[in-house]
Amino acid sequence: MVEMLEAESKAITAKLSERGNWFRRVAAGDQARREWRWAVDRPTEALAREARCADLVVAGRSRGGDAYNALDLGGFLLRAGRPVLVVPEGVAALRADHIVIGWKDTREARRAVQDALPFLHEATRVTIVEICKSGEEQAAQENIDDVARYLGRHRIKSGPKVTLHEKGSEADQLIRLARDDGADLLVTGAYGHSRLGEWIFGGMTHKLVTESPICCLMSH
């Protein structure tokens, strides 16, 4: 048993060393601004711990698996304390030229908008969208008008847009609106709760994280 554990530890260390070399190749440039860190630990706990020294965490979609071999993106998003850029497979670059903010009047959405300010400053177009039920249009318009004024004080121009909830999920509708409008980045809050010690996504967050073809910047 001891020999098996030692062999497994050596294999893990060798794999991490290989990934470290890959990172240094793709992150070539100012060495003072890059650092490779690794740990033999549960991926979610290790990444959440290291997020303390980051402005932004970039993560791919989780492929599933046990806690020892795969990142629990839901658990990480809700524990990181940092904005997380979730990148779908096949996306090699992000211009963040047109950003769509999926607004809900919640703490998480407010946090996400503030965390996204560096991206919003560089965008050529920003659209704020709130999907609401029939009869809630006026309240929704007031909400996103306030967000637009907030962004304006940061010298960011934006276009507020209220849309009625259609059939299907709000996440599907938001993705469709963003794609039809040519957006390349979605900004939303990350919603979830703990059940028996396990972090569970809210429906909107789960759909965006697992199915959005557009990069999503999320904060909790």
N, C-alpha and C positions, 0 to 999 in steps of 0.2 A: 504493500500500500504506500509506504514512504517513497519507494522508488518511482511509483506511478505519479505521485504528487510532485516530486522533483522534476520528472520529465515533463509534466504538464506545465509547471511553472517556467521551465526553460523555453518551452514552445511559445508560451504567452509572451515572455520577455523578448524573444526573437521576433515575433510578429509585431510587437510594439516598436521595436527598434527599426524594423522595415518601414512601418508607417511614419516614423519620425524622419527617416531619410526622404520619404516621399513628400512630407510636409515642407521640409527645408528646400526641396527643389521647386515646388509650386509657389512657395512664399518667399522666393528669392528677392532680395532688396535690402532695405535698411535693417540690419541685424538687431539694432537697438529696439525695433518696433515689432519683433517677432520672438516667440518663445514656444518651444515644444515642451509640453508637460504630459506626463503619463503616470498611471497608477494601476496596480493590480487590485481592482476593487469593482464593486457593482457600478456599471456605467452611469446610471442616473444619479446616484449619490456622489460619484466622483465629479461629474460635470457640474452639478449644482454647487458643489463646494468650490470649484475653480471659477465659477461665474462671478465670484466676488471681485475679481481683478479685471473684469471686462465691461466695456460699454455696451456691447451687443454680442449675442451668441447666435451663430449661424448653424442650423441643424437641418439635416435631411429628414425625410419621413422615416419613421420607425418601421422596420420590416417584421416586427413582432419577435417573439422568443422569450426565453426566461430572463429573470432579473440579473443573472450573472453574465449574460452574453449580448444583451440588446438594450438600447436606450428606451425607457418608458417616456415617450415624448410628452404625454399628458401629465405625468407626475413631475417631469422636469419643468414644463411651462408654468405650472402652478406653484413651483417652489423656487424658481431661479432668482426672482427679485430683479431681473434684468429683462429688457426686451429681447425677444427671440425671433429671428428671421427664419421661417420655415420654407425650405426650397424644394419644390417638386423635382422628381427625376427628369432628366433631360434639359434642365435649365443650367446653362453654363455661365451666364452673365446677367447682371441686373443693372439697367440704366435708371430705373425709378423715375422715368420721364413723366408719366401720368399716373398719379396716385389716387386711389379711391379709398375714402375713409368710410367704413361701415359703422354707422353711429347707433349706439343705444345710450340712453342717459344713465350711465352706470359709472362706478368708480373705475372699473377696468378699462372702459372706453376712454375716459379722461386721461388715465395713465398712458394708454397707448398713443393718443394724440401728442401728448407732451414728449414721450420717448421718440416719436417719429419726427420731431422738429428738424433735425439735421437733414433728413431725407426730403421733407416738405420744402425746406428752403431752396433745395437744388432742383426741384421738379418744375417743369414748365406748365403743368396743369394739375390742379387739385380739385377733386369732386367729393363733397360730403353727401352721403346717402343715408337716409333713415327709411326703413321699410315699416309701414304702420298699417293698422286695421282701419276699415272705413269708420269715419267719424272722429279719427284721431289726427287728421291732417294738420289742423291748426296748431295743436300742441307740438307735433313733430317739426313743423316749420319753425316755430319759435325756438325749439331746441337747437336745430342746426344753424339757424341764423346767429345764435349766441356763439356757437363753435366758429362760425365764419368770422365773427367780430374778434374772437380771441386770436385766431390765426392772423387776422389783419393787424393786430397790435404787434405781431411778430414779423410784419412785412411779408406776409404770405397771402396771395390772392387765392380765393377758392370759390367754387360754385355749389351752393346748397341745392339739394334735390330730394324731395319727398316722393315716395312711390308707394302705392297700395300693395299690400301683400296679396300675391296671386296663389294659385294652387301649387302644392309642393312646399318644400322647405324654404325658409328665408335664406338659408345659405346658398341653395341652388339659384335662387333669384338674384342674390348679390353677385355671385360668380358670373351669371349670365349678363347682368348689367355691366359689370367691369369688363368682360370680354368684348361685348358689343361696343363699348366705348373706347376700346383700345388701351385699357389700363395694363400696366405691368407690375403693379404692387398694390396689395390690399392691406389696409391698416385696421385692426380690430382689437377689441379686448379679448382676453382668453377667460372663458367662464367654466367653472367646475366646482366640485365639492368633494369632501372626503366621506367615504362610506366604509366603515369597518377598517379604517387605516389605509384604504386604497383611494387614490385620486381618480375621480371620474370626470370626464369631459361633459360640458353642457352640449346640447344638440348642435348648435351653430358652430361652436369651436371644433367639435369632432368632425363635422362635415368638411369644414375648410381645411383642417389639417390632413385629412385622409384623401380628399378628392379635388381640391382646388388646383387647376393647372397654372395658377398665378402665384407668385411668391406672396407670402403673408407675413407681415410684421405684427407680432402679438405681444401684449403685456397683460400681466395679472396683478 
